[in-house]
Amino acid sequence: QVQLVESGGGLVQPGGSLRLSCAASGFAFDRNAVSWYRQAPGKERELVAIISRFTNNTDYADSVKGRFIISRDNAKNTAYLQMNSLKPEDTAVYYCRLGLNSWGQGTQVTVSS
């Protein structure tokens, strides 16, 4: 049984930064790609960033390119999403996903002055 726990969300002013963490247990973390999604009120869940399982190749949604950085530490079974230059439109619940079937519970990010 895979368990994913996100942390690091909160309230931040526009232009600020946050780092989200996704801690995994109960599964071969290093054998799976990790992705971050977000869902804003009234909108569909969207892919924000993904990091591959072996080569650590990354890809990002156009809306966050140049501002967000996804990374992983396989020794700690943890993935990260560094979010810089945050904008009000980044406000959403952020979820991590391990492989295809495992999701965390989400962490709220609110960007507001």
Secondary structure, 3 states (H helix, E strand, C coil): CCEEEEECCEEECCCCCEEEEEEEECCCHHHCCEEEEEECCCCCCEEEEEECCCCCCEEECCCCCCCEEEEEEHHHCEEEEEECCCCHHHCEEEEEEECCCEECCCEEEEECC
